[in-house]
Amino acid sequence: LISRFFPSKVGGKPAWLNLRNIPEAPKCLNCKEVLSFLLQVYAPRTQGSNKDDAFHRTIFVFTCKKASCLRTGKSIRVFRSQLGRNNEYYSSEP
């Protein structure tokens, strides 16, 4: 797989897999402000898995910048984006 399509990275902007259904910026569950993008990790399905609906997977982590929110346990949110092996964006062959 070409890393420019499936980056694991820290900072910047998230690179969503599904380009048509990009979610709105998540908000802190404590202060309700928009969270900052922290990192993403491309986590493709493992060999031997029969889950073709999750062939491409990326985990995204967002966090609040306020120290007071970090102590509450409600300031970090994690999301998963996934696409099947056959999709309109990427090759079905790794």
Helices and strands as residue ranges (DSSP letters): E 9-10, E 36-42, G 52-54, E 56-63, H 67-70, E 76-83
